[in-house]
Amino acid sequence: MKLRSVMAKLRGKGRDQVPTGLEASVIPDLPTVIRPNEGPMVVPDTEAAEVIARNLQGAANDLERLYYSHRGHLAFKWHHYLKVYDRYLGRYRNRPLRLLEIGVMDGGSLEIWRKYFGQEAVIFGIDISERCAAFDGHGGAVRIGDQSDTTFLEKTVLEMGGVDVVIDDGSHIASHQRASFRTLFPMLSPDGIYICEDVHTAYWEGWEGGLQRPGTFIERAKGIVDQMHGWYAPVPTSPADLDFLRSVQSVSFFDSMVIIEKGQKERPYAVAVR
Ligand SMILES: C[S@@+](CC[C@H](N)C(=O)[O-])C[C@H]1O[C@@H](n2cnc3c(N)ncnc32)[C@H](O)[C@@H]1O
């Protein structure tokens, strides 16, 4: 069952009434080399209760526990993201973390982040849809604007007092993802983390994607891997790129997620010991 119809059912609405923000999450009908039953799926609502109960019982970490015991506004995450989030973000719990999530939708995600990170965290969500203003103050602050609008992003981060973690779960359109990254990565604290979700859209034409199509977030991230190795290889590097490569600690790829860790790097050196 496709996400659009699942969400429509959850909301008790017809397929055509699903908010446009969800368009970016619909799994299109594509020719696939994956065998039936091995492709990605959204659990149909008829089976959701059973899966939620099973995942709660077998929760591998606090985030899974909080997600599957959540009662409140609707949140919508791929199951395997929870383990990755816990691994990368666990160190920020109960600390004055500043987190910005792009894409609020129904507000449930902000509520879960609040439970996970605690009261010291500064949690902001941004969304292009005016309807999300209703979730302001539910787990975090909500600001309405476009993720590709540099001025809006800068103003939001200024209001937050800086940013340590960015989660891009917005439109999932390549040019938007690139625009947010271009503005927000330099604004991240020196050891901050940038997470881009649902990058499977990098393979979908309707999201400016396609296999190895220049400009997708996947290709951008692969390019960063080359830039990171600019010390060793003739990667075309401008002075601005040099600063950038010195601020990237790691690039990690998970199914549908790219995580870029910031961190000031010194010139690599090796030393023999005996
Ligand atoms: C996948 S949903 C977010 C889900 C939410 N983070 C969660 O985990 O439950 C995507 C959201 O991005 C918003 N969105 C779409 N285009 C956007 C844009 N250009 N700027 C900001 N938000 C956008 C949509 O309105 C929608 O609410």
Ligand as a Chemical Component Dictionary entry (heavy atoms), coordinates in Angstrom:
data_LIG
# 
_chem_comp.id                   LIG 
_chem_comp.type                 NON-POLYMER 
_chem_comp.pdbx_formal_charge   0 
_chem_comp.three_letter_code    LIG 
# 
loop_
_chem_comp_atom.comp_id 
_chem_comp_atom.atom_id 
_chem_comp_atom.alt_atom_id 
_chem_comp_atom.type_symbol 
_chem_comp_atom.charge 
_chem_comp_atom.model_Cartn_x 
_chem_comp_atom.model_Cartn_y 
_chem_comp_atom.model_Cartn_z 
_chem_comp_atom.pdbx_ordinal 
LIG C1  C1  C 0  7.867  14.259 5.531  1  
LIG S1  S1  S 1  7.007  15.618 6.172  2  
LIG C2  C2  C 0  7.817  15.914 7.726  3  
LIG C3  C3  C 0  7.575  14.803 8.712  4  
LIG C4  C4  C 0  8.024  15.069 10.104 5  
LIG N1  N1  N 0  9.392  15.547 10.168 6  
LIG C5  C5  C 0  7.897  13.773 10.904 7  
LIG O1  O1  O 0  8.930  13.106 11.117 8  
LIG O2  O2  O -1 6.794  13.422 11.294 9  
LIG C6  C6  C 0  7.584  16.903 5.142  10 
LIG C7  C7  C 0  7.163  18.319 5.512  11 
LIG O3  O3  O 0  7.986  19.214 4.767  12 
LIG C8  C8  C 0  7.237  20.352 4.448  13 
LIG N2  N2  N 0  7.823  21.023 3.292  14 
LIG C9  C9  C 0  7.664  20.739 1.967  15 
LIG N3  N3  N 0  8.361  21.617 1.225  16 
LIG C10 C10 C 0  8.993  22.460 2.074  17 
LIG C11 C11 C 0  9.844  23.576 1.900  18 
LIG N4  N4  N 0  10.225 24.011 0.690  19 
LIG N5  N5  N 0  10.290 24.239 3.000  20 
LIG C12 C12 C 0  9.925  23.812 4.249  21 
LIG N6  N6  N 0  9.101  22.765 4.460  22 
LIG C13 C13 C 0  8.643  22.089 3.399  23 
LIG C14 C14 C 0  5.841  19.825 4.188  24 
LIG O4  O4  O 0  4.873  20.831 4.351  25 
LIG C15 C15 C 0  5.730  18.674 5.189  26 
LIG O5  O5  O 0  5.044  19.065 6.338  27 
# 
loop_
_chem_comp_bond.comp_id 
_chem_comp_bond.atom_id_1 
_chem_comp_bond.atom_id_2 
_chem_comp_bond.value_order 
_chem_comp_bond.pdbx_ordinal 
LIG C1  S1  SING 1  
LIG S1  C2  SING 2  
LIG S1  C6  SING 3  
LIG C2  C3  SING 4  
LIG C3  C4  SING 5  
LIG C4  N1  SING 6  
LIG C4  C5  SING 7  
LIG C5  O1  DOUB 8  
LIG C5  O2  SING 9  
LIG C6  C7  SING 10 
LIG C7  O3  SING 11 
LIG C7  C15 SING 12 
LIG O3  C8  SING 13 
LIG C8  N2  SING 14 
LIG C8  C14 SING 15 
LIG N2  C9  SING 16 
LIG N2  C13 SING 17 
LIG C9  N3  DOUB 18 
LIG N3  C10 SING 19 
LIG C10 C11 SING 20 
LIG C10 C13 DOUB 21 
LIG C11 N4  SING 22 
LIG C11 N5  DOUB 23 
LIG N5  C12 SING 24 
LIG C12 N6  DOUB 25 
LIG N6  C13 SING 26 
LIG C14 O4  SING 27 
LIG C14 C15 SING 28 
LIG C15 O5  SING 29 
# 
